[in-house]
Amino acid sequence: MKLVLLDAKTLGKDADLKVFECFGETVSYETTLPEQTVSRLEGATVAITNKVKIGKAVMEACPQLKLICITATGTDNIDLETAKALGIEVKNVAGYSTHSVAQHTFALVLELLTHVSYYDGFVKNDGWVQSPIFTHIDNPIREIHGKNWGIIGLGAIGRQVAQIATAFGATVCYHSASGSKREEPYPHKSLEALLKECDIVSIHAPFNAHTQGLISAKELSWMRQDALLINVGRGGIVDEVALKEALEAQKIYAGFDVLAIEPMDPNAPLRSLTCKERLVLTPHVAWASIEARTTLIGLVVKNIETFLRSYRG
């Protein structure tokens, strides 16, 4: 059996990909362009991909392909209808990054509230050496304690964030973009009420018909002065042009790990932001702790093992 990893670079250079070799011949490519996909999957029984698209034309050109393993939760890069029609199994992974994303949420919040990067730079540039007093608090520090924290998307990650925020002393509420309401230890609020009442708002929702463009100029105008907007969900949930305008107007602060177009487009609205101190931006890494990626690879291995049990009868 032949296995092909199409975009191994997305798993990190420290990832142990040798675990797949026990299943057969394993070929690994750092990245794969659309025009390279068919030739690279020639003779492969198993394709392993994170973001490389595998559509109808690719599947029809690769008759030996029997399993597509996605090294992510989302399946939007695979033509699921064609896969089903051709008898190709598609398996994703879920739940591997809950702690990693929750932790990154707080990394963004704490950077915006405590300005660790600013103070680290002050010290390393000899500002402290030259200071006439023992401290330097020119960049005001704020606390999570006592704040109202609103969560958009109270799934596994949202619940983890809610627990940690509560431990910090914040009061938590949530909004379900799909309209589904469950028994939760936190009150459900309309989007308008949540945005108007909360000092910190974090997004942990998937990108779908309910969340596309959920936060636009109108919603941003509802937010409190100097409130924090954190997005570790998906790009496209927040209108980035409207976000730039809100940041430039000194209305809010933002911490984003995702954008509508990734990697970042040269013409992305946030790239030309002038008040850069109001934005913390990371390159879609919230999911990617060492522990999360190790768990992810282990889940992909289990998916292949499950497939082989039925494939070999």
N, C-alpha and C positions, 0 to 999 in steps of 0.2 A: 504494500500500500504506500502511496505517495502523499505526503502532506506538504502544503505550500503556505508559508506565512507571507502575506502580501505587503504588510506595512509594520514590520517588526520594530521599527524605530519608535513607534507610538507606545511601545511597552517599556522603553527605557533601555539604555545601554547596559544597565546592571541586571536586567532580567535574565533568569535562567531558562533559556529556551531549549536546552538539551533534553528537558523532560519529555518533549514530543518525539524524540528519536526512538523511543521504545516501541512506537506504533509502526515504524517503517521509515523509508527514505524521507528525510525532512529537508526542504529547501527554504531558505529564509531570505527575503528581500527587505532592505531597509525601508524603501518606499516603492510605490508602483503607480505609474501614470495610467490613465484610462486605456490608452492604445497598447499598453503592455500586458494588460490583464489576461487576455485570452492566451497568448503565447506562454505566459508564466504558469497558467493553470493546466497546460497540456499534460494529460496523463494523470492528473491529480485526482485522488478520491476525496480528499479533505482540503478545503480552503479555509484559512484562518485570516480574518480581516477585522480591522477596527473601523476604518472609515472608507476604505476602497469600495467603490460601488460594484455590485455584481447584479447586472440586469438580465433581461431576457436573451439578448444577443450573446452575452458571455456564456450563459448556461447552455444554450443550444449548441454553442461551439465547443463545449467541453462535456461530451457525453459520459465520461467516466466520473464526473463529479457527483458525489452522493451526500456530502455533508458540508455545510457552511457553518463554521464557528465564528461568532462575532465576539470580539474581545471588549464588549461594551453592553449596555442594557438596551440602547436604542437599536431598532432594526430597519430604520428608514433608508439605509443604503443598499438594501436587498429587495429585489422584486419577489415578494412573498407569494404572490399569486402564481407566477411562473414556476417558482420552486416547488410549490405544491403539485402543480400540474405535471411536472417532470419527475416527481418522486424524490426530490432533493430535500433532505432534512435541514432545517435552519435552527440553530441553537444559540441563544444569547446568554449573558450572565447578569445576575442581579444581586443586590445586597452586599457587594464586596467593598463598597467605598463609603458606607454610612458614616463611620467614625472619621474618615479622612476628610470628607466634605464638611462635616460639622466642625471639625477642628479648623479648617481653612476659613469657614465663615467667621469664626472668632478671631482668626489672625487678621482678617480684613477690618473687622470692627475695632479691634484693639489698636491697630495701626492708625485708624482715623481718629480714635479717641485719645490715644496716648502719644502719638507722633514719635514712636521709637526711632524711626529712620532719621528724623530731624535731629533728635538729641544725640544719637550715635554720631552723626556727621558733625555736630557741634563739638563734641569731645575730640574726635579724630582729626579735626582741623584746628586743634589747639585752642578752641574757644574757652574751654574750662581752665586750661593752663593760664590764660590771660585774664580770667574773670577776677574782679575785685571782691566777689562774694562766693560763698560755698555752693551756691545753686544757680540755676538758670531756668526760668519758667516763662520765657517770652512767648512760647507756643502753648496756649492753655490746654490743660488736661481735663478730660471729663470721665465720669464713671458710668458703668452699666447699671450699677445699683440704683434703684429708684426709677429707672426708665420704663416706659411702656414699649414692649417689643412685639411687633406684629409679624406673623409668619404666613406667607402665601404658599400653600402647598404643604399640608401637614401629613406627609407620608413618613417613611422610616427616618429619613434625614431630618425633616421638619420636627419630628417628635424629639429626636436627639438634641437638636438645637434648643428646643423649648425647655428640655430638662436642664441643660447647661445654663441657659439664660436665667431660669428660675433660681438655680444655685448661686448665680451672681447677684440675685436680688431684684431682677426685673419682673414686671408683671406682663404675662404673655397672653395674647389672643391670636386668632388665626382666621384666614379667609380661604374658602374652597372655591376655586375658579370654576369648577365643574358644577357647583351647586350642591354637591353631596355633603350631608351633615351626619356625623356619627357622635356617639357618646365619647366625649373627650374631656379631660380635666381642665380644658381651656375654653373660654367663650368664643363662639363664632361671631364674626362681625361682617357687615357688608364691606366691600372694598373701600367705599368712600369713608365709612366710619373708621376703618383701620388706618387708612392713610392720614386722616385728620387727627387721630388720637395718639399715634405712636411716634416715639422718638427714634426708634430703629425698626426698619422693615427689611426682612430677608426673604428672598425668593428661592423656593426649593421645588418648584413645579416643573413638569415636563412641558415641552413645546407641542402644542396641539391647537385645535380649533377654539378651545376655551381660553387659551393663554396668549395666542398670537396678538401682539400689539396691546396687551392688557394694560400696560402703563404707558400712556401718551401724555401730551402736554396738559390736558385737563386733569388727569390723575396726579401728575407731578405738582400741579398748582395746589392740590389739596394738602400736600405734605407740610409738616411744621417747619418753621424756620430752623435751619441747621440740623434737620433730621438726617439720618443715615439711610441710604438705600443700598442694599447688598444683593447682588445677583450671582448665585452659584448654581442656578437652575439651567436655563438655556438662553442663548442669544435669540433676539426676536421677540422676547416677552416685553422688553422695554424699548420704546422708540428712542434710538440713540441721538437723533437730531434734537428732539425735545429734551433729552437728558443733558446734552451739551448746553442748551440754552438755560436750563435750570441751574446748572453748575456755574455758568458764566454770570448769572444774575445773583450769585452768592446766596442762592435759596437753600440748597441742600449739599450734602456730601455723598459720595458714592464709592462703593467697593465692588468691582466686577471681575469675575473670572471667565466670563463668556461674552461673546459678541455675536451679532447676527451673521457676520462673515468671518470665518476662521480658516487659515491664519488671518491676522488683522490686515484689512485692505489698506493700501497706501492712502486712499481717500476717505478712510473711516472718520466720521465726525469727531470722535474723541481724540483722534491723533493730533488735531490742531487746537486742542483745548489750551487756553491761556492760563487759567487758574488751576494749574496742575496739582496744587496742594489739596484741592478738594476731591481728588480722584485717586484711588489706588486700583491699579489694573494688573492682573496676573494672566498668563497665557494658558488658560484652561488646564490648570494643574490641581484643582481642589480634589479630584478623584484619585490622585496619583501618588499617595504615600507608598513607601516601600512595602509596608504591610498590606495595603489594599491591592497593589499589583501582584504580590505573591499569592494572595487569596484568589485574585482574578485568574491567574494562570492555572491554579489548582482546580478552579471550577471548569475551565476549558478542558483540562485533562479528563475530568469526570464526565463532561459532555461527550467526549470522544469515546470513552469507555462504555458509556450507556449506548451510544450508537453502534459500537462494535458488537455488543452482546446480541442485538437484534439483527444486525447486518450479517453476522456469521451464523446466525441461527442457534 
